[in-house]
Amino acid sequence: MASLTLTQVTKRYAGPPVIEGLDLAIRDHELMVLVGPSGCGKSTVLRMIAGLEAISAGTIAIGGTLVNDLPAQARDVAMVFQNYALYPHLTVRENLEFGLRIRRAPEAERRRLVAEASAVLGLGALLGRKPRELSGGERQRVALGRAIVRKPSVFLFDEPLSNLDARLRVQMRAQIRQLQEQLGTTAVYVTHDQVEAMTMGHRLAVLHQGRLQQVGTPQEVYDRPANLFVAGFIGAPPMNLMEAVIAPDRITIPSAGLSFPVPPGYRAAAAGSARREGVAGFRPEAVSGPGKPPPPGGVRLRGVVEMLESLGDEVIVHCRAGQAALSLKVDPPSAPAPGATIDLHLAPAKLHVFDRDSGARWTPEDAGRGGTEDPR
């Protein structure tokens, strides 16, 4: 088992950096999820850790040992790929043993390690089958088993569930998390699916355009997004974001026709100037609609329902208040009809404020500097 440290890691091809100045410390026994949209560089980070891509600058250390110049086979990591990467002509047992044979492990050790991995993953009855005889979930378990038998210091997962259907993804998410806890191995998991990220990771590292945006527990990232990108990316549906004007005593949202007193947590930051351009954000659960009582001190506005999304246990209501688009969640019996005009209430206590230019989130500690520092 080992910690994993990336210091000022940069990757360049012909054009601009794909990854730029990445600093990330992953703790021993931790499951860190790298999450971000397609093309943000998260798989490139994983491949650099594995030694499949050379870094352009910076350092990577595993267990305190610098591995920049070590080949992939010497880094003591095991990678699980998106496409399983099983050998179609080999049985499950032979696929599990393959890496051990390459390392010239004794036959008795190979049998013991395969038996242990098979027992953990429930593969005992499948050892004689070929990959074509397996379901998608079974193939993914074999790919996991092939990584487990190596007993690496670090597991690397590159979007391993993207080829599975929704039901299997839920099952495998739970199994991978349980497996990582059971083995106690440090793991890095790459995904663009925020549900996977929120449910699996001890901590999240959010990437965008090759730069690290925020690191924190799933709840920290959800409750206190560092900037506008994180606020809009994490959450389903995403945070409602509206341009705002912040004065020392009031916040005005012109598109929604709203004006309300600055909440206590932002008064020090708002007092820095007579007027500041910003972005106001409210999570959908901070917007009360039909069937929910207004929050204490709630700000009332009227909205016209444009679309409903039924999820069974709740309904997401998309509406327009003035020129502002808002999403909120209601119970199915309270769902309004499309085209209906409804009363909405925003909870100022749950307001997020972001600097319009840098995108940085204001916090109570921003007093005196206006929250304009870019956290990236």
TANORBEL-V329649 format. One record per backbone hydrogen bond with DSSP energy under -1.0 kcal/mol. CO is the residue of the C=O (numbers start at 1). NH is the residue of the N-H. E is the energy in kcal/mol with one decimal. If there is no record, write none. Layout:
BEGIN
CO_NH_E / CO_NH_E
END
This chain:
BEGIN
3_63_-3.1 / 4_26_-3.5 / 5_61_-2.5 / 6_24_-2.5 / 7_59_-2.1 / 9_22_-2.7 / 10_56_-2.6 / 10_57_-1.5 / 11_18_-2.8 / 11_19_-1.4 / 19_11_-2.4 / 22_9_-2.3 / 24_6_-3.0 / 26_4_-2.6 / 27_30_-1.9 / 30_187_-3.0 / 31_202_-2.4 / 31_203_-1.2 / 32_189_-2.9 / 33_205_-2.8 / 34_191_-2.2 / 35_207_-2.6 / 37_40_-1.6 / 40_210_-1.6 / 41_45_-1.9 / 42_46_-1.8 / 43_47_-2.4 / 44_48_-2.1 / 45_49_-2.2 / 46_50_-2.2 / 47_52_-2.3 / 47_53_-1.4 / 57_10_-2.4 / 59_7_-2.6 / 60_67_-2.8 / 61_5_-2.7 / 62_65_-1.7 / 65_62_-2.4 / 67_70_-1.6 / 71_74_-1.6 / 72_75_-1.6 / 76_153_-2.1 / 76_154_-1.2 / 78_156_-2.8 / 80_158_-2.8 / 81_84_-1.1 / 83_85_-2.0 / 87_90_-1.5 / 91_95_-2.6 / 92_96_-2.5 / 93_97_-2.1 / 94_98_-1.0 / 97_101_-2.5 / 98_102_-2.1 / 99_103_-1.5 / 100_105_-2.8 / 101_104_-1.6 / 106_110_-2.4 / 107_111_-2.6 / 108_112_-2.1 / 109_113_-2.7 / 110_114_-2.5 / 111_115_-2.3 / 112_116_-2.3 / 113_117_-2.5 / 114_118_-2.6 / 115_119_-2.1 / 116_120_-2.0 / 117_121_-2.1 / 118_122_-1.0 / 118_123_-2.3 / 123_126_-2.0 / 126_129_-2.0 / 127_93_-2.4 / 129_92_-2.0 / 130_133_-2.0 / 131_134_-1.8 / 135_139_-2.4 / 136_140_-2.1 / 137_141_-1.8 / 138_142_-1.9 / 139_143_-2.3 / 140_144_-2.2 / 141_145_-2.6 / 142_146_-2.5 / 143_147_-1.2 / 144_148_-2.4 / 145_149_-2.4 / 148_151_-2.1 / 154_78_-2.2 / 155_188_-2.4 / 156_80_-3.2 / 157_190_-3.1 / 159_162_-1.1 / 161_164_-1.8 / 165_169_-2.4 / 166_170_-1.8 / 167_171_-1.9 / 168_172_-3.0 / 169_173_-2.5 / 170_174_-1.8 / 171_175_-2.0 / 172_176_-2.9 / 173_177_-2.3 / 174_178_-2.4 / 175_179_-2.7 / 176_180_-2.6 / 177_181_-2.1 / 178_182_-2.4 / 179_183_-2.6 / 180_184_-2.2 / 186_155_-2.8 / 187_32_-2.8 / 188_157_-3.0 / 189_34_-2.6 / 190_159_-1.8 / 193_197_-2.2 / 194_198_-2.9 / 195_199_-2.1 / 196_200_-1.7 / 197_201_-1.7 / 203_33_-2.2 / 204_216_-1.9 / 205_35_-2.2 / 206_213_-3.5 / 208_211_-1.7 / 210_20_-2.5 / 211_208_-2.0 / 214_206_-2.7 / 216_204_-3.5 / 217_221_-2.6 / 218_222_-2.0 / 219_223_-3.0 / 220_224_-2.8 / 226_361_-2.5 / 227_231_-2.3 / 228_232_-2.2 / 229_233_-1.8 / 230_234_-2.6 / 231_239_-1.3 / 240_282_-2.2 / 242_280_-3.4 / 244_278_-2.9 / 245_252_-2.6 / 246_276_-1.6 / 249_262_-1.6 / 250_247_-3.0 / 251_260_-2.2 / 252_245_-2.7 / 253_256_-1.0 / 253_258_-2.0 / 255_323_-3.4 / 258_253_-2.4 / 260_251_-3.0 / 263_266_-1.9 / 264_267_-1.1 / 266_270_-2.6 / 267_271_-1.4 / 269_272_-1.2 / 276_246_-3.4 / 277_356_-1.0 / 278_244_-2.9 / 279_354_-2.5 / 280_242_-2.7 / 281_352_-2.4 / 282_240_-2.7 / 283_286_-2.2 / 284_287_-1.5 / 286_347_-1.6 / 288_345_-1.9 / 289_292_-1.9 / 295_298_-2.2 / 299_346_-2.4 / 301_344_-3.0 / 303_342_-3.0 / 304_320_-2.1 / 305_339_-2.5 / 307_318_-2.9 / 309_316_-3.0 / 311_313_-1.4 / 314_311_-3.0 / 315_330_-2.5 / 316_309_-2.2 / 317_328_-1.9 / 318_306_-3.2 / 318_307_-1.9 / 319_326_-2.8 / 320_304_-2.4 / 321_324_-2.1 / 324_321_-2.8 / 326_319_-3.0 / 328_317_-3.0 / 330_315_-2.8 / 331_334_-1.6 / 332_335_-1.5 / 337_340_-2.2 / 340_305_-2.9 / 342_303_-2.7 / 344_301_-2.2 / 345_288_-3.0 / 346_299_-2.5 / 347_350_-2.1 / 348_351_-1.8 / 352_281_-3.1 / 353_362_-3.4 / 354_279_-2.2 / 355_359_-1.5 / 359_228_-1.6 / 360_355_-3.2 / 363_366_-2.7 / 364_367_-1.0 / 366_369_-2.5 / 366_370_-1.2 / 369_372_-1.3
END
